Amino acid sequence: MKVSADVRAMIERRKKGHTLEAPFYTSEEIHALDLDAIFRKTWIQVAVEPDIPEPGDYTTVDIGHDSILIVRDDDMEIRAFYNVCRHRGARLCDQEKGSLDNIVCPYHSWTYNLNGDLMFAEHMGDQFDRCKHSLKKVHVQNLAGLIFICLADEPPVDFAELRAQMEPYLLPHGLKDTKIAASIDIVEKGNWKLTMENNRECYHCVANHPELTISLYEYGFGYQRSPANEEGMAAFEKTVAERTAQWEAMSLPSVELDHLSDMVSGFRTQRLPLDRDGESQTLDAKVACTKLLGDFERADLGGLSFWTQPNSWHHFMSDHIVTFCVIPLASGETLVRTKWLVHEDAREGIDYNVDNLTAVWRATNDQDRTLVEYSQLGVASNAYEPGPYSPFTEGLVEKFCEWYIARLGDYANEPAHGVDASHGEKVVSFMR
C-alpha cells in the first residue's frame, strides 16, 4: 500500500524515549499498514510443534484477510500454504485445527497432497496442467518447536542468526516432545502494539499482578537504584550471577542476549532465578508438573524468557512452557493466544492439574487485558500526547518502538510504497 505523507511525517518525527502518537494506536489506515509492513514482511510466531504432532495434522491462522494453513506432511516436515484453492479461491480448511489425509476443497473437490501438489481436478480437460496449480507456499521455520511463518516473497535472512543463537537455549527444554495441556484465546479491546508494549515491561507488575509476582524477584523488574533498595538490588544481582554460572556449567545457556532493536528478526532471551526457592511460575513457586521436560533431573532451573519481534513471548521452565502469540484483528482489537505445554508423557490429574498449571497466567492475562483496554481508551482521548518511558523499567518498550518505527521506515522507502500525496487531507481527518 502507498504510505501517505502524513504517516511518513509521523514516522520521521517519532520522539525517542516516548510513546507513539495516537494514530499509531487508533487509525485503521495504520492498522492496514501494520499488516503489510510488519505482519506480511517479518517472521511471526504462530504455532508450536504439538499443534500438529502427526502426519496430516493441521492448524490455521488468519493474518488480516489471509488464512494460512500449516500442516505436517507424511515425512514429518512442517509446511505452510495459503488456505486458498487454486480453482476459484474457496477456503480449504475452515476449522482452526484438524487432521486429514489429503487437502480437499469443499467446493469442487480439487485435491492436494500434504506437500501442496494438486493431485485431482475433475472435468478440466486434456490440456490442463496440474503442476501449475499447486497450493501457494508460505515460508515456514521451526525453531526448537516454535513455528514461525513469513508471508513476504523474500523473508528476512537474519532468522538464521536468531536460530544459531537461540537453539542452545531452547533445545534442552524439549518442546518438540511436549503436548498442549491447555490453550486459551482472549481478545483485548486494544491495539496490538499496546499489548506488546505492556508485555515488554514490568513497571506495572507489583501493583497489578499478585499471582505472577509470587515467583518473580522484585528487583528483576528493572528498578532505579536508591539508598533504600541498594542492598536488595545488590543481593539480587549476586544471586543472578551465581545461578547463571551454575546453569552455564550444566550446559544450560542463561546469559542475556538482546537483539530487540538491531535485527529485523529481533529477539531477546535470559534465564533468571525464581523467588522463594522457586521452581516454576505457579502460585506456590513449585513445579506444576512432576514429569520434568527434556532430560532435566532437577526442578530449580529458573525461568528462561524468550521475546521475539513483533508478536510473541515465551517462558521456559523445568516442568512446563508457556507460549504467547499476538495477532492484530483491527486497530483496536487484538487476539492473544496462550498455550501451556507439558511433557508428552505427563498424565493429567496425576502429574499435573490444569487449574494449577494455568492459574498464574490466566489471572495475569486478564489483568493485562484490563490495562491494555485502559490504555486504548486513553490514547483515543484528545488530551493524549506521547509520554516519557522510564529509562530504568521501560527500556524494552523503547526497543520495541524503535524496531517498529524502523520497519515502517524500511517499508515506506521501498519504491513500490511511495508517497500518496493525494491522500493527505483524508488521513488527517480520520486518523485523529
C-alpha positions as CSV (number, residue, x, y, z in Angstrom):
1,M,0.0,0.0,0.0
2,K,1.1,3.6,-0.5
3,V,2.3,5.4,2.6
4,S,0.7,8.8,3.0
5,A,2.8,12.0,3.6
6,D,1.1,12.3,7.0
7,V,2.2,8.8,8.1
8,R,5.7,9.4,6.8
9,A,5.9,12.6,8.8
10,M,4.8,10.8,12.0
11,I,7.5,8.1,11.4
12,E,10.2,10.7,10.9
13,R,9.3,12.8,13.9
14,R,8.8,9.9,16.4
15,K,10.3,11.1,19.7
16,K,12.9,8.7,21.1
17,G,12.1,7.5,24.6
18,H,8.4,8.4,24.3
19,T,5.2,6.6,23.5
20,L,3.9,6.7,19.9
21,E,1.5,9.3,18.6
22,A,-2.2,8.5,18.9
23,P,-2.9,7.4,15.3
24,F,-0.4,4.6,15.6
25,Y,-2.9,3.0,18.1
26,T,-6.2,4.2,16.7
27,S,-6.0,4.6,12.9
28,E,-7.4,1.9,10.6
29,E,-5.1,3.1,7.9
30,I,-2.1,2.4,10.1
31,H,-3.6,-0.9,11.1
32,A,-3.6,-1.8,7.4
33,L,0.0,-0.5,7.1
34,D,1.0,-2.7,10.1
35,L,-0.4,-5.8,8.4
36,D,1.6,-5.0,5.2
37,A,4.8,-3.6,6.7
38,I,5.1,-5.8,9.8
39,F,2.9,-8.9,9.7
40,R,3.5,-9.7,6.0
41,K,7.1,-8.7,5.9
42,T,8.7,-10.3,9.0
43,W,8.8,-13.7,10.7
44,I,5.9,-14.1,13.0
45,Q,5.4,-16.8,15.6
46,V,2.0,-18.6,15.1
47,A,2.1,-22.1,16.4
48,V,4.1,-24.9,18.2
49,E,5.0,-28.4,17.1
50,P,2.5,-30.0,19.4
51,D,-0.3,-28.2,17.4
52,I,0.5,-30.7,14.6
53,P,2.1,-33.8,16.2
54,E,1.2,-36.4,13.5
55,P,1.2,-36.5,9.6
56,G,-1.9,-34.9,8.3
57,D,-2.4,-32.7,11.4
58,Y,-3.0,-29.1,10.6
59,T,-3.7,-25.7,12.2
60,T,-4.7,-22.4,10.6
61,V,-4.0,-18.8,11.4
62,D,-5.5,-15.6,10.0
63,I,-3.4,-12.6,9.2
64,G,-5.8,-9.9,8.1
65,H,-7.7,-11.3,5.1
66,D,-5.1,-14.1,4.6
67,S,-5.7,-17.6,6.1
68,I,-2.6,-19.7,6.4
69,L,-2.7,-23.5,6.6
70,I,0.2,-25.2,8.5
71,V,0.4,-28.9,8.1
72,R,2.7,-31.8,8.9
73,D,3.4,-33.9,5.8
74,D,4.0,-37.7,5.5
75,D,7.7,-37.2,6.1
76,M,7.0,-35.3,9.3
77,E,8.1,-32.0,7.7
78,I,6.2,-28.8,8.5
79,R,4.7,-27.0,5.6
80,A,2.7,-23.8,5.2
81,F,0.3,-22.7,2.4
82,Y,-2.2,-20.0,1.7
83,N,-5.5,-21.7,2.7
84,V,-7.0,-21.0,-0.7
85,C,-8.0,-23.4,-3.5
86,R,-6.2,-22.7,-6.8
87,H,-9.5,-23.3,-8.7
88,R,-11.9,-20.5,-7.7
89,G,-10.4,-19.4,-4.4
90,A,-12.6,-21.3,-1.9
91,R,-11.1,-21.7,1.6
92,L,-9.8,-25.2,2.0
93,C,-9.9,-25.8,5.8
94,D,-12.4,-23.8,7.8
95,Q,-11.5,-25.2,11.3
96,E,-8.7,-23.9,13.4
97,K,-7.3,-27.4,13.8
98,G,-7.9,-30.9,12.4
99,S,-6.4,-33.9,10.7
100,L,-6.6,-35.0,7.0
101,D,-5.2,-37.5,4.5
102,N,-5.3,-35.0,1.7
103,I,-6.3,-31.4,1.4
104,V,-9.7,-31.4,-0.4
105,C,-11.5,-28.3,-1.5
106,P,-15.1,-28.4,-0.1
107,Y,-16.4,-26.6,-3.3
108,H,-15.4,-28.7,-6.3
109,S,-13.2,-31.4,-4.6
110,W,-9.9,-30.3,-6.1
111,T,-7.5,-32.5,-4.1
112,Y,-4.0,-31.7,-2.9
113,N,-1.4,-33.8,-1.1
114,L,0.2,-32.7,2.1
115,N,3.1,-31.2,0.0
116,G,0.6,-28.9,-1.6
117,D,0.7,-30.6,-5.1
118,L,-2.6,-30.8,-7.0
119,M,-3.4,-34.5,-7.4
120,F,-7.0,-34.5,-8.7
121,A,-9.2,-32.0,-10.5
122,E,-12.1,-33.5,-12.4
123,H,-13.5,-32.1,-15.7
124,M,-10.6,-29.8,-16.5
125,G,-9.8,-31.1,-20.0
126,D,-6.8,-32.8,-21.6
127,Q,-4.7,-29.6,-21.8
128,F,-5.0,-28.8,-18.1
129,D,-1.6,-28.9,-16.3
130,R,-2.0,-29.9,-12.7
131,C,1.6,-29.0,-11.9
132,K,0.8,-25.3,-12.5
133,H,-1.9,-25.2,-9.8
134,S,-0.2,-26.4,-6.6
135,L,-1.0,-24.5,-3.4
136,K,0.8,-21.3,-2.9
137,K,3.5,-21.8,-0.4
138,V,4.3,-19.7,2.7
139,H,7.8,-19.6,4.2
140,V,7.9,-21.6,7.5
141,Q,10.6,-22.1,10.1
142,N,10.7,-24.4,13.1
143,L,12.8,-23.0,15.9
144,A,13.2,-25.7,18.5
145,G,9.5,-26.4,18.3
146,L,8.2,-22.8,17.9
147,I,6.7,-22.4,14.4
148,F,7.2,-19.1,12.5
149,I,5.8,-18.1,9.1
150,C,6.7,-15.2,6.8
151,L,4.3,-14.0,4.0
152,A,7.0,-12.0,2.2
153,D,8.3,-13.2,-1.2
154,E,11.8,-12.9,0.3
155,P,11.8,-13.3,4.1
156,P,14.4,-11.7,6.4
157,V,17.6,-13.7,6.1
158,D,18.7,-13.0,9.7
159,F,16.4,-15.7,11.1
160,A,19.4,-18.0,10.6
161,E,21.3,-15.9,13.1
162,L,18.4,-16.0,15.5
163,R,18.3,-19.8,15.2
164,A,22.1,-20.1,15.8
165,Q,21.9,-18.1,19.0
166,M,18.6,-19.4,20.4
167,E,18.7,-23.1,19.7
168,P,21.2,-23.8,22.5
169,Y,18.9,-22.0,25.0
170,L,15.6,-23.7,23.9
171,L,16.5,-27.2,22.8
172,P,17.3,-28.5,26.4
173,H,13.6,-27.9,27.3
174,G,12.4,-30.4,24.6
175,L,9.4,-28.5,23.3
176,K,9.1,-31.0,20.4
177,D,8.4,-33.7,23.0
178,T,5.6,-31.8,24.8
179,K,1.9,-31.7,24.4
180,I,-0.6,-28.9,24.8
181,A,-2.2,-29.2,28.3
182,A,-4.3,-26.0,27.8
183,S,-4.9,-23.3,25.3
184,I,-6.8,-20.1,25.8
185,D,-7.6,-17.2,23.4
186,I,-8.6,-13.8,24.6
187,V,-9.5,-10.7,22.6
188,E,-8.2,-7.4,24.0
189,K,-10.1,-4.3,23.0
190,G,-6.8,-2.5,22.3
191,N,-4.2,-2.1,19.6
192,W,-1.7,-4.9,19.2
193,K,1.2,-2.5,19.9
194,L,-0.3,-1.7,23.3
195,T,-0.4,-5.4,24.0
196,M,3.3,-5.8,23.1
197,E,4.4,-2.7,25.0
198,N,2.6,-3.9,28.1
199,N,4.4,-7.2,27.8
200,R,7.8,-5.6,27.4
201,E,7.9,-4.1,30.9
202,C,7.1,-5.0,34.5
203,Y,6.9,-1.5,35.8
204,H,3.2,-2.3,36.4
205,C,3.7,-5.8,37.9
206,V,3.8,-5.2,41.6
207,A,0.7,-3.2,41.6
208,N,-1.3,-5.4,39.1
209,H,0.0,-9.0,39.1
210,P,-0.1,-10.5,42.6
211,E,-0.2,-14.1,41.3
212,L,2.8,-13.6,38.9
213,T,5.0,-11.8,41.3
214,I,4.9,-14.7,43.8
215,S,7.6,-16.4,41.8
216,L,9.5,-13.4,40.4
217,Y,12.2,-11.4,42.2
218,E,11.0,-7.9,42.6
219,Y,14.4,-6.4,41.6
220,G,14.3,-8.3,38.4
221,F,11.7,-5.8,37.1
222,G,14.3,-3.1,36.5
223,Y,14.5,-0.5,39.3
224,Q,16.1,2.9,39.7
225,R,18.8,2.4,42.3
226,S,18.5,4.2,45.6
227,P,19.8,4.0,49.1
228,A,16.6,2.3,50.1
229,N,16.9,-0.6,47.7
230,E,20.7,-0.8,47.2
231,E,21.1,-3.8,49.5
232,G,18.2,-5.7,47.9
233,M,19.4,-5.0,44.3
234,A,23.0,-6.0,45.1
235,A,21.8,-9.3,46.6
236,F,19.6,-10.0,43.6
237,E,22.5,-9.3,41.2
238,K,24.7,-11.6,43.2
239,T,22.1,-14.4,43.0
240,V,21.7,-13.9,39.3
241,A,25.5,-14.1,38.7
242,E,25.9,-17.2,40.9
243,R,22.9,-19.1,39.4
244,T,23.9,-18.1,35.8
245,A,27.4,-19.5,36.4
246,Q,25.9,-22.8,37.8
247,W,23.5,-23.2,34.8
248,E,26.2,-22.4,32.3
249,A,28.4,-25.1,33.9
250,M,25.5,-27.5,33.4
251,S,25.5,-26.6,29.6
252,L,22.3,-24.7,30.1
253,P,22.8,-21.3,28.4
254,S,21.5,-18.5,30.6
255,V,23.2,-15.2,29.9
256,E,21.2,-12.3,28.4
257,L,21.1,-11.9,24.6
258,D,19.4,-8.7,23.4
259,H,18.8,-8.0,19.7
260,L,15.3,-6.5,20.1
261,S,16.1,-3.4,18.1
262,D,19.2,-4.2,16.0
263,M,17.9,-7.1,13.9
264,V,14.8,-7.4,11.7
265,S,14.2,-10.8,13.3
266,G,14.5,-9.1,16.7
267,F,14.7,-11.2,19.9
268,R,15.9,-11.2,23.5
269,T,16.4,-14.0,26.0
270,Q,17.6,-14.5,29.5
271,R,17.3,-17.2,32.2
272,L,16.7,-15.7,35.7
273,P,16.2,-17.4,39.1
274,L,12.8,-17.6,40.6
275,D,12.0,-16.2,44.0
276,R,11.1,-18.2,47.2
277,D,13.5,-21.0,46.1
278,G,11.3,-21.0,43.0
279,E,11.0,-23.9,40.6
280,S,8.2,-22.6,38.3
281,Q,5.8,-19.8,37.7
282,T,3.0,-21.1,39.9
283,L,1.0,-19.9,42.9
284,D,3.5,-21.6,45.3
285,A,6.6,-21.3,43.0
286,K,6.8,-25.1,42.9
287,V,6.6,-27.2,39.8
288,A,3.1,-27.6,38.3
289,C,4.1,-30.9,36.6
290,T,6.1,-33.6,38.3
291,K,7.2,-35.0,35.0
292,L,10.1,-32.6,34.0
293,L,10.9,-31.6,30.5
294,G,13.7,-32.9,28.3
295,D,16.4,-34.7,30.3
296,F,16.1,-32.4,33.4
297,E,16.7,-34.1,36.7
298,R,16.3,-31.0,38.9
299,A,13.5,-28.5,39.1
300,D,15.2,-25.3,40.2
301,L,16.4,-24.2,36.8
302,G,14.8,-20.7,36.9
303,G,12.7,-19.2,34.1
304,L,14.1,-18.8,30.6
305,S,12.2,-15.9,28.9
306,F,12.3,-15.5,25.1
307,W,10.8,-12.5,23.3
308,T,10.5,-12.1,19.6
309,Q,9.6,-9.1,17.4
310,P,6.9,-8.4,16.5
311,N,4.4,-10.7,18.2
312,S,5.5,-13.3,20.8
313,W,6.9,-14.1,24.2
314,H,7.6,-17.4,25.9
315,H,8.6,-18.7,29.3
316,F,10.5,-22.0,29.6
317,M,10.8,-23.7,32.9
318,S,11.9,-27.1,34.1
319,D,8.4,-28.5,34.2
320,H,6.3,-26.6,31.6
321,I,6.4,-24.0,28.9
322,V,4.0,-21.1,28.4
323,T,3.9,-19.5,24.9
324,F,2.1,-16.4,23.8
325,C,1.4,-15.0,20.3
326,V,-0.4,-11.8,19.3
327,I,-2.4,-11.3,16.2
328,P,-3.9,-7.9,15.3
329,L,-7.6,-8.1,14.4
330,A,-8.4,-4.4,14.0
331,S,-6.9,-1.1,15.1
332,G,-8.5,-1.5,18.5
333,E,-8.8,-5.3,18.8
334,T,-6.1,-7.9,19.4
335,L,-6.0,-11.7,19.7
336,V,-3.7,-13.1,22.5
337,R,-3.3,-16.8,22.3
338,T,-1.7,-18.6,25.3
339,K,-0.6,-22.3,25.4
340,W,0.7,-24.3,28.3
341,L,2.9,-27.2,27.3
342,V,3.9,-30.2,29.5
343,H,6.0,-33.3,28.8
344,E,4.1,-35.6,26.3
345,D,4.1,-38.4,28.8
346,A,2.7,-36.4,31.7
347,R,-0.6,-37.6,32.9
348,E,-3.4,-35.1,33.7
349,G,-4.7,-35.5,37.2
350,I,-1.6,-37.4,38.2
351,D,1.5,-35.5,37.1
352,Y,-0.3,-32.1,36.7
353,N,-3.5,-30.3,37.4
354,V,-4.6,-28.0,34.7
355,D,-6.1,-25.4,37.0
356,N,-2.8,-25.1,39.0
357,L,-0.8,-25.2,35.8
358,T,-2.6,-22.3,34.3
359,A,-3.6,-20.2,37.4
360,V,-0.8,-17.6,37.3
361,W,-1.1,-16.7,33.6
362,R,-4.9,-16.9,33.4
363,A,-5.0,-14.3,36.1
364,T,-2.2,-12.3,34.6
365,N,-3.7,-12.3,31.1
366,D,-7.0,-11.0,32.5
367,Q,-5.2,-8.3,34.4
368,D,-3.1,-7.3,31.4
369,R,-6.3,-7.2,29.2
370,T,-7.8,-4.6,31.5
371,L,-4.6,-2.5,31.5
372,V,-4.4,-2.6,27.6
373,E,-8.0,-1.6,27.4
374,Y,-7.4,1.3,29.8
375,S,-4.6,2.4,27.5
376,Q,-6.7,2.2,24.4
377,L,-9.3,4.4,25.9
378,G,-6.6,6.9,26.9
379,V,-4.8,7.1,23.6
380,A,-8.2,7.8,21.9
381,S,-8.6,11.0,24.0
382,N,-7.9,14.4,22.6
383,A,-5.9,15.0,25.8
384,Y,-3.4,12.2,24.9
385,E,0.1,13.1,23.8
386,P,3.2,10.9,23.8
387,G,4.6,10.4,27.3
388,P,8.1,9.5,28.5
389,Y,9.3,6.0,29.2
390,S,11.1,5.2,32.4
391,P,14.8,4.6,31.5
392,F,15.0,2.0,34.3
393,T,11.9,-0.1,33.8
394,E,10.7,0.5,30.2
395,G,13.9,0.2,28.1
396,L,12.5,-2.9,26.3
397,V,9.3,-0.9,25.4
398,E,11.5,1.7,23.8
399,K,13.4,-1.0,21.9
400,F,10.0,-2.4,20.6
401,C,9.0,1.1,19.4
402,E,12.4,1.6,17.8
403,W,12.1,-1.7,16.0
404,Y,8.6,-0.9,14.9
405,I,9.3,2.5,13.5
406,A,12.4,1.2,11.7
407,R,10.3,-1.5,10.0
408,L,7.7,1.1,8.9
409,G,10.5,3.3,7.6
410,D,12.0,0.5,5.6
411,Y,8.6,-0.3,4.1
412,A,7.9,3.4,3.3
413,N,11.2,3.7,1.5
414,E,10.7,0.8,-0.8
415,P,10.0,2.1,-4.4
416,A,6.6,0.3,-4.5
417,H,5.3,2.2,-1.5
418,G,6.0,5.8,-2.5
419,V,4.1,8.8,-1.1
420,D,0.4,9.0,-1.8
421,A,0.2,12.8,-1.6
422,S,-3.4,13.0,-2.8
423,H,-4.4,11.1,0.3
424,G,-3.0,13.6,2.8
425,E,-6.2,15.6,3.8
426,K,-8.2,12.4,4.2
427,V,-5.6,10.9,6.5
428,V,-5.5,14.0,8.8
429,S,-9.3,14.0,9.3
430,F,-9.8,10.3,10.0
431,M,-6.6,9.3,11.8
432,R,-7.4,11.5,14.8
